[in-house]
């Protein structure tokens, strides 16, 4: 899930992008796990994770696919 913590992304009158990306990523995680995929999240709560740190996580896990929402 993109954004998070100090980085809200786009800010509307009723929500912030960081909230929507986390919700979408969590929903996708659930669906992928139902299909038997092992899913790792770069963030699972409202915290800031830098772009290079996200890529490093995927590389350290030897991920086959990296999805950014």
PDB file of N, CA, C, O and CB in Angstrom:
ATOM      1  N   UNK A   1       0.843  -1.191   0.000  1.00  0.00           N
ATOM      2  CA  UNK A   1       0.000   0.000   0.000  1.00  0.00           C
ATOM      3  C   UNK A   1       0.876   1.237   0.000  1.00  0.00           C
ATOM      4  O   UNK A   1       1.771   1.373   0.833  1.00  0.00           O
ATOM      5  CB  UNK A   1      -0.952   0.008   1.216  1.00  0.00           C
ATOM      6  N   UNK A   2       0.618   2.134  -0.930  1.00  0.00           N
ATOM      7  CA  UNK A   2       1.415   3.345  -1.021  1.00  0.00           C
ATOM      8  C   UNK A   2       1.084   4.355   0.066  1.00  0.00           C
ATOM      9  O   UNK A   2       0.082   4.244   0.774  1.00  0.00           O
ATOM     10  CB  UNK A   2       1.224   3.974  -2.363  1.00  0.00           C
ATOM     11  N   UNK A   3       1.954   5.335   0.171  1.00  0.00           N
ATOM     12  CA  UNK A   3       1.829   6.417   1.144  1.00  0.00           C
ATOM     13  C   UNK A   3       1.851   5.855   2.565  1.00  0.00           C
ATOM     14  O   UNK A   3       2.411   4.778   2.774  1.00  0.00           O
ATOM     15  CB  UNK A   3       0.532   7.220   0.901  1.00  0.00           C
ATOM     16  N   UNK A   4       1.278   6.522   3.525  1.00  0.00           N
ATOM     17  CA  UNK A   4       1.276   6.050   4.908  1.00  0.00           C
ATOM     18  C   UNK A   4       2.031   6.977   5.833  1.00  0.00           C
ATOM     19  O   UNK A   4       2.947   7.686   5.418  1.00  0.00           O
ATOM     20  CB  UNK A   4       1.867   4.672   4.987  1.00  0.00           C
ATOM     21  N   UNK A   5       1.632   6.962   7.100  1.00  0.00           N
ATOM     22  CA  UNK A   5       2.283   7.784   8.117  1.00  0.00           C
ATOM     23  C   UNK A   5       2.276   9.244   7.750  1.00  0.00           C
ATOM     24  O   UNK A   5       1.217   9.836   7.541  1.00  0.00           O
ATOM     25  CB  UNK A   5       3.698   7.326   8.337  1.00  0.00           C
ATOM     26  N   UNK A   6       3.475   9.835   7.668  1.00  0.00           N
ATOM     27  CA  UNK A   6       3.610  11.277   7.384  1.00  0.00           C
ATOM     28  C   UNK A   6       3.235  11.639   5.953  1.00  0.00           C
ATOM     29  O   UNK A   6       3.092  12.819   5.633  1.00  0.00           O
ATOM     30  CB  UNK A   6       5.032  11.726   7.653  1.00  0.00           C
ATOM     31  N   UNK A   7       3.074  10.636   5.085  1.00  0.00           N
ATOM     32  CA  UNK A   7       2.752  10.880   3.677  1.00  0.00           C
ATOM     33  C   UNK A   7       1.305  10.463   3.396  1.00  0.00           C
ATOM     34  O   UNK A   7       1.039   9.282   3.173  1.00  0.00           O
ATOM     35  CB  UNK A   7       3.734  10.110   2.745  1.00  0.00           C
ATOM     36  N   UNK A   8       0.367  11.420   3.405  1.00  0.00           N
ATOM     37  CA  UNK A   8      -1.040  11.067   3.216  1.00  0.00           C
ATOM     38  C   UNK A   8      -1.438  10.825   1.762  1.00  0.00           C
ATOM     39  O   UNK A   8      -2.514  10.287   1.502  1.00  0.00           O
ATOM     40  CB  UNK A   8      -1.896  12.146   3.777  1.00  0.00           C
ATOM     41  N   UNK A   9      -0.579  11.215   0.802  1.00  0.00           N
ATOM     42  CA  UNK A   9      -0.977  11.153  -0.600  1.00  0.00           C
ATOM     43  C   UNK A   9      -2.006  12.234  -0.862  1.00  0.00           C
ATOM     44  O   UNK A   9      -1.999  13.280  -0.213  1.00  0.00           O
ATOM     45  CB  UNK A   9      -1.539   9.754  -0.968  1.00  0.00           C
ATOM     46  N   UNK A  10      -2.888  11.980  -1.811  1.00  0.00           N
ATOM     47  CA  UNK A  10      -3.947  12.953  -2.106  1.00  0.00           C
ATOM     48  C   UNK A  10      -4.895  13.052  -0.910  1.00  0.00           C
ATOM     49  O   UNK A  10      -5.219  12.048  -0.275  1.00  0.00           O
ATOM     50  CB  UNK A  10      -4.732  12.550  -3.395  1.00  0.00           C
ATOM     51  N   UNK A  11      -5.326  14.262  -0.618  1.00  0.00           N
ATOM     52  CA  UNK A  11      -6.211  14.498   0.529  1.00  0.00           C
ATOM     53  C   UNK A  11      -7.524  15.080   0.026  1.00  0.00           C
ATOM     54  O   UNK A  11      -7.549  16.126  -0.623  1.00  0.00           O
ATOM     55  CB  UNK A  11      -5.544  15.454   1.573  1.00  0.00           C
ATOM     56  N   UNK A  12      -8.612  14.387   0.336  1.00  0.00           N
ATOM     57  CA  UNK A  12      -9.940  14.866  -0.038  1.00  0.00           C
ATOM     58  C   UNK A  12     -10.656  15.398   1.180  1.00  0.00           C
ATOM     59  O   UNK A  12     -10.075  15.500   2.260  1.00  0.00           O
ATOM     60  CB  UNK A  12     -10.763  13.752  -0.696  1.00  0.00           C
ATOM     61  N   UNK A  13     -11.905  15.733   1.006  1.00  0.00           N
ATOM     62  CA  UNK A  13     -12.675  16.267   2.130  1.00  0.00           C
ATOM     63  C   UNK A  13     -13.123  15.162   3.091  1.00  0.00           C
ATOM     64  O   UNK A  13     -13.445  15.443   4.246  1.00  0.00           O
ATOM     65  CB  UNK A  13     -13.895  17.030   1.612  1.00  0.00           C
ATOM     66  N   UNK A  14     -13.147  13.908   2.626  1.00  0.00           N
ATOM     67  CA  UNK A  14     -13.633  12.822   3.482  1.00  0.00           C
ATOM     68  C   UNK A  14     -12.602  11.736   3.769  1.00  0.00           C
ATOM     69  O   UNK A  14     -12.810  10.929   4.675  1.00  0.00           O
ATOM     70  CB  UNK A  14     -14.827  12.197   2.852  1.00  0.00           C
ATOM     71  N   UNK A  15     -11.505  11.690   3.033  1.00  0.00           N
ATOM     72  CA  UNK A  15     -10.505  10.643   3.255  1.00  0.00           C
ATOM     73  C   UNK A  15      -9.159  11.049   2.690  1.00  0.00           C
ATOM     74  O   UNK A  15      -9.025  12.104   2.068  1.00  0.00           O
ATOM     75  CB  UNK A  15     -10.958   9.325   2.629  1.00  0.00           C
ATOM     76  N   UNK A  16      -8.166  10.205   2.910  1.00  0.00           N
ATOM     77  CA  UNK A  16      -6.825  10.414   2.387  1.00  0.00           C
ATOM     78  C   UNK A  16      -6.434   9.190   1.562  1.00  0.00           C
ATOM     79  O   UNK A  16      -6.900   8.078   1.809  1.00  0.00           O
ATOM     80  CB  UNK A  16      -5.800  10.669   3.540  1.00  0.00           C
ATOM     81  N   UNK A  17      -5.580   9.419   0.593  1.00  0.00           N
ATOM     82  CA  UNK A  17      -5.160   8.333  -0.291  1.00  0.00           C
ATOM     83  C   UNK A  17      -4.521   7.185   0.487  1.00  0.00           C
ATOM     84  O   UNK A  17      -4.734   6.020   0.152  1.00  0.00           O
ATOM     85  CB  UNK A  17      -4.185   8.857  -1.337  1.00  0.00           C
ATOM     86  N   UNK A  18      -3.743   7.499   1.517  1.00  0.00           N
ATOM     87  CA  UNK A  18      -3.070   6.452   2.282  1.00  0.00           C
ATOM     88  C   UNK A  18      -4.071   5.472   2.908  1.00  0.00           C
ATOM     89  O   UNK A  18      -3.758   4.291   3.059  1.00  0.00           O
ATOM     90  CB  UNK A  18      -2.202   7.078   3.373  1.00  0.00           C
ATOM     91  N   UNK A  19      -5.243   5.935   3.264  1.00  0.00           N
ATOM     92  CA  UNK A  19      -6.279   5.078   3.850  1.00  0.00           C
ATOM     93  C   UNK A  19      -6.865   4.159   2.782  1.00  0.00           C
ATOM     94  O   UNK A  19      -7.073   2.968   3.014  1.00  0.00           O
ATOM     95  CB  UNK A  19      -7.397   5.933   4.500  1.00  0.00           C
ATOM     96  N   UNK A  20      -7.127   4.730   1.614  1.00  0.00           N
ATOM     97  CA  UNK A  20      -7.709   3.940   0.526  1.00  0.00           C
ATOM     98  C   UNK A  20      -6.724   2.915  -0.031  1.00  0.00           C
ATOM     99  O   UNK A  20      -7.118   1.796  -0.360  1.00  0.00           O
ATOM    100  CB  UNK A  20      -8.179   4.859  -0.592  1.00  0.00           C
ATOM    101  N   UNK A  21      -5.442   3.287  -0.142  1.00  0.00           N
ATOM    102  CA  UNK A  21      -4.464   2.335  -0.669  1.00  0.00           C
ATOM    103  C   UNK A  21      -4.283   1.161   0.283  1.00  0.00           C
ATOM    104  O   UNK A  21      -4.139   0.020  -0.157  1.00  0.00           O
ATOM    105  CB  UNK A  21      -3.117   3.026  -0.916  1.00  0.00           C
ATOM    106  N   UNK A  22      -4.289   1.431   1.581  1.00  0.00           N
ATOM    107  CA  UNK A  22      -4.137   0.348   2.554  1.00  0.00           C
ATOM    108  C   UNK A  22      -5.350  -0.582   2.519  1.00  0.00           C
ATOM    109  O   UNK A  22      -5.208  -1.802   2.598  1.00  0.00           O
ATOM    110  CB  UNK A  22      -3.943   0.920   3.975  1.00  0.00           C
ATOM    111  N   UNK A  23      -6.526  -0.004   2.402  1.00  0.00           N
ATOM    112  CA  UNK A  23      -7.741  -0.818   2.323  1.00  0.00           C
ATOM    113  C   UNK A  23      -7.725  -1.693   1.063  1.00  0.00           C
ATOM    114  O   UNK A  23      -8.031  -2.883   1.132  1.00  0.00           O
ATOM    115  CB  UNK A  23      -8.996   0.086   2.332  1.00  0.00           C
ATOM    116  N   UNK A  24      -7.373  -1.110  -0.073  1.00  0.00           N
ATOM    117  CA  UNK A  24      -7.320  -1.861  -1.328  1.00  0.00           C
ATOM    118  C   UNK A  24      -6.260  -2.960  -1.262  1.00  0.00           C
ATOM    119  O   UNK A  24      -6.505  -4.084  -1.701  1.00  0.00           O
ATOM    120  CB  UNK A  24      -7.030  -0.917  -2.508  1.00  0.00           C
ATOM    121  N   UNK A  25      -5.091  -2.643  -0.718  1.00  0.00           N
ATOM    122  CA  UNK A  25      -4.013  -3.623  -0.627  1.00  0.00           C
ATOM    123  C   UNK A  25      -4.390  -4.780   0.294  1.00  0.00           C
ATOM    124  O   UNK A  25      -4.065  -5.932   0.006  1.00  0.00           O
ATOM    125  CB  UNK A  25      -2.733  -2.955  -0.131  1.00  0.00           C
ATOM    126  N   UNK A  26      -5.068  -4.483   1.392  1.00  0.00           N
ATOM    127  CA  UNK A  26      -5.506  -5.525   2.324  1.00  0.00           C
ATOM    128  C   UNK A  26      -6.549  -6.431   1.671  1.00  0.00           C
ATOM    129  O   UNK A  26      -6.531  -7.646   1.867  1.00  0.00           O
ATOM    130  CB  UNK A  26      -6.080  -4.893   3.608  1.00  0.00           C
ATOM    131  N   UNK A  27      -7.444  -5.843   0.905  1.00  0.00           N
ATOM    132  CA  UNK A  27      -8.448  -6.637   0.190  1.00  0.00           C
ATOM    133  C   UNK A  27      -7.770  -7.533  -0.851  1.00  0.00           C
ATOM    134  O   UNK A  27      -8.124  -8.705  -0.981  1.00  0.00           O
ATOM    135  CB  UNK A  27      -9.493  -5.713  -0.490  1.00  0.00           C
ATOM    136  N   UNK A  28      -6.810  -6.995  -1.584  1.00  0.00           N
ATOM    137  CA  UNK A  28      -6.088  -7.777  -2.581  1.00  0.00           C
ATOM    138  C   UNK A  28      -5.294  -8.900  -1.918  1.00  0.00           C
ATOM    139  O   UNK A  28      -5.259 -10.022  -2.422  1.00  0.00           O
ATOM    140  CB  UNK A  28      -5.152  -6.874  -3.395  1.00  0.00           C
ATOM    141  N   UNK A  29      -4.668  -8.599  -0.803  1.00  0.00           N
ATOM    142  CA  UNK A  29      -3.924  -9.612  -0.053  1.00  0.00           C
ATOM    143  C   UNK A  29      -4.837 -10.797   0.287  1.00  0.00           C
ATOM    144  O   UNK A  29      -4.471 -11.952   0.072  1.00  0.00           O
ATOM    145  CB  UNK A  29      -3.325  -9.000   1.242  1.00  0.00           C
ATOM    146  N   UNK A  30      -5.993 -10.506   0.805  1.00  0.00           N
ATOM    147  CA  UNK A  30      -6.947 -11.548   1.180  1.00  0.00           C
ATOM    148  C   UNK A  30      -7.327 -12.414  -0.015  1.00  0.00           C
ATOM    149  O   UNK A  30      -7.347 -13.641   0.084  1.00  0.00           O
ATOM    150  CB  UNK A  30      -8.199 -10.923   1.789  1.00  0.00           C
ATOM    151  N   UNK A  31      -7.626 -11.783  -1.131  1.00  0.00           N
ATOM    152  CA  UNK A  31      -8.030 -12.531  -2.331  1.00  0.00           C
ATOM    153  C   UNK A  31      -6.880 -13.384  -2.888  1.00  0.00           C
ATOM    154  O   UNK A  31      -7.095 -14.520  -3.311  1.00  0.00           O
ATOM    155  CB  UNK A  31      -8.527 -11.561  -3.413  1.00  0.00           C
ATOM    156  N   UNK A  32      -5.679 -12.839  -2.885  1.00  0.00           N
ATOM    157  CA  UNK A  32      -4.529 -13.591  -3.388  1.00  0.00           C
ATOM    158  C   UNK A  32      -4.212 -14.785  -2.487  1.00  0.00           C
ATOM    159  O   UNK A  32      -3.863 -15.861  -2.973  1.00  0.00           O
ATOM    160  CB  UNK A  32      -3.303 -12.675  -3.501  1.00  0.00           C
ATOM    161  N   UNK A  33      -4.334 -14.588  -1.176  1.00  0.00           N
ATOM    162  CA  UNK A  33      -4.083 -15.682  -0.244  1.00  0.00           C
ATOM    163  C   UNK A  33      -5.117 -16.793  -0.404  1.00  0.00           C
ATOM    164  O   UNK A  33      -4.788 -17.971  -0.266  1.00  0.00           O
ATOM    165  CB  UNK A  33      -4.087 -15.164   1.193  1.00  0.00           C
ATOM    166  N   UNK A  34      -6.356 -16.428  -0.691  1.00  0.00           N
ATOM    167  CA  UNK A  34      -7.393 -17.431  -0.954  1.00  0.00           C
ATOM    168  C   UNK A  34      -7.027 -18.299  -2.153  1.00  0.00           C
ATOM    169  O   UNK A  34      -7.394 -19.473  -2.217  1.00  0.00           O
ATOM    170  CB  UNK A  34      -8.748 -16.751  -1.194  1.00  0.00           C
ATOM    171  N   UNK A  35      -6.305 -17.715  -3.096  1.00  0.00           N
ATOM    172  CA  UNK A  35      -5.879 -18.437  -4.298  1.00  0.00           C
ATOM    173  C   UNK A  35      -4.583 -19.220  -4.076  1.00  0.00           C
ATOM    174  O   UNK A  35      -4.097 -19.897  -4.982  1.00  0.00           O
ATOM    175  CB  UNK A  35      -5.695 -17.461  -5.451  1.00  0.00           C
ATOM    176  N   UNK A  36      -4.033 -19.121  -2.870  1.00  0.00           N
ATOM    177  CA  UNK A  36      -2.844 -19.893  -2.536  1.00  0.00           C
ATOM    178  C   UNK A  36      -1.518 -19.164  -2.637  1.00  0.00           C
ATOM    179  O   UNK A  36      -0.465 -19.778  -2.466  1.00  0.00           O
ATOM    180  CB  UNK A  36      -2.789 -21.053  -3.392  1.00  0.00           C
ATOM    181  N   UNK A  37      -1.548 -17.868  -2.910  1.00  0.00           N
ATOM    182  CA  UNK A  37      -0.313 -17.100  -3.016  1.00  0.00           C
ATOM    183  C   UNK A  37       0.192 -16.691  -1.633  1.00  0.00           C
ATOM    184  O   UNK A  37      -0.604 -16.433  -0.731  1.00  0.00           O
ATOM    185  CB  UNK A  37      -0.528 -15.859  -3.893  1.00  0.00           C
ATOM    186  N   UNK A  38       1.510 -16.632  -1.469  1.00  0.00           N
ATOM    187  CA  UNK A  38       2.127 -16.092  -0.264  1.00  0.00           C
ATOM    188  C   UNK A  38       2.304 -14.601  -0.503  1.00  0.00           C
ATOM    189  O   UNK A  38       2.952 -14.200  -1.470  1.00  0.00           O
ATOM    190  CB  UNK A  38       3.503 -16.803   0.070  1.00  0.00           C
ATOM    191  N   UNK A  39       1.737 -13.785   0.363  1.00  0.00           N
ATOM    192  CA  UNK A  39       1.735 -12.332   0.177  1.00  0.00           C
ATOM    193  C   UNK A  39       2.471 -11.659   1.338  1.00  0.00           C
ATOM    194  O   UNK A  39       2.221 -11.959   2.506  1.00  0.00           O
ATOM    195  CB  UNK A  39       0.280 -11.792   0.068  1.00  0.00           C
ATOM    196  N   UNK A  40       3.366 -10.762   1.001  1.00  0.00           N
ATOM    197  CA  UNK A  40       4.054  -9.936   1.991  1.00  0.00           C
ATOM    198  C   UNK A  40       3.653  -8.491   1.733  1.00  0.00           C
ATOM    199  O   UNK A  40       3.647  -8.038   0.588  1.00  0.00           O
ATOM    200  CB  UNK A  40       5.619 -10.120   1.920  1.00  0.00           C
ATOM    201  N   UNK A  41       3.325  -7.780   2.779  1.00  0.00           N
ATOM    202  CA  UNK A  41       2.933  -6.374   2.662  1.00  0.00           C
ATOM    203  C   UNK A  41       4.102  -5.485   3.099  1.00  0.00           C
ATOM    204  O   UNK A  41       4.775  -5.787   4.085  1.00  0.00           O
ATOM    205  CB  UNK A  41       1.660  -6.076   3.520  1.00  0.00           C
ATOM    206  N   UNK A  42       4.342  -4.400   2.375  1.00  0.00           N
ATOM    207  CA  UNK A  42       5.381  -3.471   2.800  1.00  0.00           C
ATOM    208  C   UNK A  42       4.903  -2.635   3.978  1.00  0.00           C
ATOM    209  O   UNK A  42       5.711  -2.117   4.749  1.00  0.00           O
ATOM    210  CB  UNK A  42       5.800  -2.564   1.640  1.00  0.00           C
ATOM    211  N   UNK A  43       3.596  -2.505   4.115  1.00  0.00           N
ATOM    212  CA  UNK A  43       3.030  -1.899   5.323  1.00  0.00           C
ATOM    213  C   UNK A  43       1.635  -2.465   5.549  1.00  0.00           C
ATOM    214  O   UNK A  43       0.886  -2.705   4.602  1.00  0.00           O
ATOM    215  CB  UNK A  43       2.985  -0.341   5.208  1.00  0.00           C
ATOM    216  N   UNK A  44       1.298  -2.675   6.826  1.00  0.00           N
ATOM    217  CA  UNK A  44      -0.014  -3.205   7.169  1.00  0.00           C
ATOM    218  C   UNK A  44      -0.740  -2.294   8.155  1.00  0.00           C
ATOM    219  O   UNK A  44      -1.809  -2.633   8.662  1.00  0.00           O
ATOM    220  CB  UNK A  44       0.121  -4.606   7.751  1.00  0.00           C
ATOM    221  N   UNK A  45      -0.145  -1.142   8.416  1.00  0.00           N
ATOM    222  CA  UNK A  45      -0.759  -0.128   9.280  1.00  0.00           C
ATOM    223  C   UNK A  45      -0.330   1.236   8.769  1.00  0.00           C
ATOM    224  O   UNK A  45       0.429   1.334   7.805  1.00  0.00           O
ATOM    225  CB  UNK A  45      -0.352  -0.323  10.789  1.00  0.00           C
ATOM    226  N   UNK A  46      -0.808   2.275   9.408  1.00  0.00           N
ATOM    227  CA  UNK A  46      -0.515   3.638   8.972  1.00  0.00           C
ATOM    228  C   UNK A  46       0.885   4.041   9.411  1.00  0.00           C
ATOM    229  O   UNK A  46       1.070   4.710  10.427  1.00  0.00           O
ATOM    230  CB  UNK A  46      -1.556   4.625   9.531  1.00  0.00           C
ATOM    231  N   UNK A  47       1.863   3.619   8.623  1.00  0.00           N
ATOM    232  CA  UNK A  47       3.249   3.982   8.892  1.00  0.00           C
ATOM    233  C   UNK A  47       3.924   4.334   7.574  1.00  0.00           C
ATOM    234  O   UNK A  47       3.528   3.844   6.517  1.00  0.00           O
ATOM    235  CB  UNK A  47       4.004   2.826   9.616  1.00  0.00           C
ATOM    236  N   UNK A  48       4.934   5.175   7.637  1.00  0.00           N
ATOM    237  CA  UNK A  48       5.659   5.582   6.444  1.00  0.00           C
ATOM    238  C   UNK A  48       6.766   4.576   6.150  1.00  0.00           C
ATOM    239  O   UNK A  48       7.554   4.243   7.034  1.00  0.00           O
ATOM    240  CB  UNK A  48       6.242   7.001   6.612  1.00  0.00           C
ATOM    241  N   UNK A  49       6.826   4.098   4.926  1.00  0.00           N
ATOM    242  CA  UNK A  49       7.914   3.240   4.457  1.00  0.00           C
ATOM    243  C   UNK A  49       8.437   3.879   3.172  1.00  0.00           C
ATOM    244  O   UNK A  49       7.682   4.066   2.218  1.00  0.00           O
ATOM    245  CB  UNK A  49       7.432   1.735   4.219  1.00  0.00           C
ATOM    246  N   UNK A  50       9.703   4.206   3.147  1.00  0.00           N
ATOM    247  CA  UNK A  50      10.296   4.866   1.986  1.00  0.00           C
ATOM    248  C   UNK A  50      10.287   3.978   0.744  1.00  0.00           C
ATOM    249  O   UNK A  50      10.242   2.752   0.844  1.00  0.00           O
ATOM    250  CB  UNK A  50      11.717   5.287   2.302  1.00  0.00           C
ATOM    251  N   UNK A  51      10.331   4.609  -0.419  1.00  0.00           N
ATOM    252  CA  UNK A  51      10.286   3.868  -1.683  1.00  0.00           C
ATOM    253  C   UNK A  51      11.446   2.887  -1.815  1.00  0.00           C
ATOM    254  O   UNK A  51      11.241   1.748  -2.234  1.00  0.00           O
ATOM    255  CB  UNK A  51      10.298   4.835  -2.856  1.00  0.00           C
ATOM    256  N   UNK A  52      12.649   3.305  -1.469  1.00  0.00           N
ATOM    257  CA  UNK A  52      13.802   2.417  -1.577  1.00  0.00           C
ATOM    258  C   UNK A  52      13.691   1.265  -0.581  1.00  0.00           C
ATOM    259  O   UNK A  52      14.122   0.150  -0.872  1.00  0.00           O
ATOM    260  CB  UNK A  52      15.106   3.198  -1.344  1.00  0.00           C
ATOM    261  N   UNK A  53      13.114   1.529   0.594  1.00  0.00           N
ATOM    262  CA  UNK A  53      12.917   0.471   1.588  1.00  0.00           C
ATOM    263  C   UNK A  53      11.909  -0.562   1.088  1.00  0.00           C
ATOM    264  O   UNK A  53      12.069  -1.757   1.334  1.00  0.00           O
ATOM    265  CB  UNK A  53      12.444   1.068   2.927  1.00  0.00           C
ATOM    266  N   UNK A  54      10.881  -0.105   0.392  1.00  0.00           N
ATOM    267  CA  UNK A  54       9.882  -1.033  -0.168  1.00  0.00           C
ATOM    268  C   UNK A  54      10.530  -1.963  -1.190  1.00  0.00           C
ATOM    269  O   UNK A  54      10.309  -3.173  -1.175  1.00  0.00           O
ATOM    270  CB  UNK A  54       8.715  -0.250  -0.825  1.00  0.00           C
ATOM    271  N   UNK A  55      11.329  -1.380  -2.072  1.00  0.00           N
ATOM    272  CA  UNK A  55      12.015  -2.182  -3.096  1.00  0.00           C
ATOM    273  C   UNK A  55      13.008  -3.147  -2.449  1.00  0.00           C
ATOM    274  O   UNK A  55      13.132  -4.292  -2.883  1.00  0.00           O
ATOM    275  CB  UNK A  55      12.747  -1.264  -4.104  1.00  0.00           C
ATOM    276  N   UNK A  56      13.710  -2.694  -1.421  1.00  0.00           N
ATOM    277  CA  UNK A  56      14.670  -3.548  -0.723  1.00  0.00           C
ATOM    278  C   UNK A  56      13.966  -4.737  -0.079  1.00  0.00           C
ATOM    279  O   UNK A  56      14.489  -5.852  -0.094  1.00  0.00           O
ATOM    280  CB  UNK A  56      15.433  -2.743   0.340  1.00  0.00           C
ATOM    281  N   UNK A  57      12.775  -4.505   0.491  1.00  0.00           N
ATOM    282  CA  UNK A  57      12.003  -5.606   1.090  1.00  0.00           C
ATOM    283  C   UNK A  57      11.701  -6.671   0.043  1.00  0.00           C
ATOM    284  O   UNK A  57      11.898  -7.863   0.281  1.00  0.00           O
ATOM    285  CB  UNK A  57      10.685  -5.079   1.711  1.00  0.00           C
ATOM    286  N   UNK A  58      11.227  -6.235  -1.108  1.00  0.00           N
ATOM    287  CA  UNK A  58      10.890  -7.172  -2.182  1.00  0.00           C
ATOM    288  C   UNK A  58      12.129  -7.922  -2.647  1.00  0.00           C
ATOM    289  O   UNK A  58      12.074  -9.130  -2.875  1.00  0.00           O
ATOM    290  CB  UNK A  58      10.244  -6.433  -3.363  1.00  0.00           C
ATOM    291  N   UNK A  59      13.233  -7.224  -2.790  1.00  0.00           N
ATOM    292  CA  UNK A  59      14.475  -7.870  -3.213  1.00  0.00           C
ATOM    293  C   UNK A  59      14.974  -8.858  -2.163  1.00  0.00           C
ATOM    294  O   UNK A  59      15.418  -9.953  -2.508  1.00  0.00           O
ATOM    295  CB  UNK A  59      15.549  -6.820  -3.494  1.00  0.00           C
ATOM    296  N   UNK A  60      14.905  -8.487  -0.896  1.00  0.00           N
ATOM    297  CA  UNK A  60      15.348  -9.375   0.188  1.00  0.00           C
ATOM    298  C   UNK A  60      14.497 -10.648   0.246  1.00  0.00           C
ATOM    299  O   UNK A  60      14.997 -11.716   0.599  1.00  0.00           O
ATOM    300  CB  UNK A  60      15.285  -8.639   1.541  1.00  0.00           C
ATOM    301  N   UNK A  61      13.234 -10.533  -0.095  1.00  0.00           N
ATOM    302  CA  UNK A  61      12.328 -11.684  -0.089  1.00  0.00           C
ATOM    303  C   UNK A  61      12.421 -12.478  -1.388  1.00  0.00           C
ATOM    304  O   UNK A  61      11.778 -13.519  -1.522  1.00  0.00           O
ATOM    305  CB  UNK A  61      10.890 -11.223   0.134  1.00  0.00           C
ATOM    306  N   UNK A  62      13.210 -12.002  -2.338  1.00  0.00           N
ATOM    307  CA  UNK A  62      13.321 -12.615  -3.654  1.00  0.00           C
ATOM    308  C   UNK A  62      11.937 -12.753  -4.290  1.00  0.00           C
ATOM    309  O   UNK A  62      11.587 -13.799  -4.837  1.00  0.00           O
ATOM    310  CB  UNK A  62      14.011 -13.991  -3.556  1.00  0.00           C
ATOM    311  N   UNK A  63      11.163 -11.674  -4.204  1.00  0.00           N
ATOM    312  CA  UNK A  63       9.777 -11.680  -4.691  1.00  0.00           C
ATOM    313  C   UNK A  63       9.714 -11.907  -6.188  1.00  0.00           C
ATOM    314  O   UNK A  63      10.566 -11.440  -6.945  1.00  0.00           O
ATOM    315  CB  UNK A  63       9.084 -10.370  -4.341  1.00  0.00           C
ATOM    316  N   UNK A  64       8.695 -12.627  -6.594  1.00  0.00           N
ATOM    317  CA  UNK A  64       8.455 -12.875  -8.007  1.00  0.00           C
ATOM    318  C   UNK A  64       7.735 -11.689  -8.633  1.00  0.00           C
ATOM    319  O   UNK A  64       8.000 -11.319  -9.777  1.00  0.00           O
ATOM    320  CB  UNK A  64       7.643 -14.162  -8.201  1.00  0.00           C
ATOM    321  N   UNK A  65       6.821 -11.101  -7.869  1.00  0.00           N
ATOM    322  CA  UNK A  65       6.010  -9.973  -8.348  1.00  0.00           C
ATOM    323  C   UNK A  65       5.967  -8.907  -7.252  1.00  0.00           C
ATOM    324  O   UNK A  65       5.887  -9.223  -6.065  1.00  0.00           O
ATOM    325  CB  UNK A  65       4.555 -10.438  -8.738  1.00  0.00           C
ATOM    326  N   UNK A  66       6.022  -7.639  -7.669  1.00  0.00           N
ATOM    327  CA  UNK A  66       5.882  -6.523  -6.737  1.00  0.00           C
ATOM    328  C   UNK A  66       4.712  -5.672  -7.233  1.00  0.00           C
ATOM    329  O   UNK A  66       4.752  -5.144  -8.345  1.00  0.00           O
ATOM    330  CB  UNK A  66       7.220  -5.673  -6.633  1.00  0.00           C
ATOM    331  N   UNK A  67       3.683  -5.542  -6.417  1.00  0.00           N
ATOM    332  CA  UNK A  67       2.506  -4.754  -6.785  1.00  0.00           C
ATOM    333  C   UNK A  67       2.472  -3.501  -5.930  1.00  0.00           C
ATOM    334  O   UNK A  67       2.541  -3.571  -4.703  1.00  0.00           O
ATOM    335  CB  UNK A  67       1.196  -5.578  -6.613  1.00  0.00           C
ATOM    336  N   UNK A  68       2.365  -2.367  -6.580  1.00  0.00           N
ATOM    337  CA  UNK A  68       2.293  -1.089  -5.873  1.00  0.00           C
ATOM    338  C   UNK A  68       0.920  -0.486  -6.090  1.00  0.00           C
ATOM    339  O   UNK A  68       0.480  -0.310  -7.226  1.00  0.00           O
ATOM    340  CB  UNK A  68       3.405  -0.114  -6.351  1.00  0.00           C
ATOM    341  N   UNK A  69       0.248  -0.172  -4.997  1.00  0.00           N
ATOM    342  CA  UNK A  69      -1.093   0.427  -5.073  1.00  0.00           C
ATOM    343  C   UNK A  69      -1.018   1.827  -4.515  1.00  0.00           C
ATOM    344  O   UNK A  69      -2.027   2.530  -4.475  1.00  0.00           O
ATOM    345  CB  UNK A  69      -2.152  -0.421  -4.298  1.00  0.00           C
TER     346      UNK A  69
END
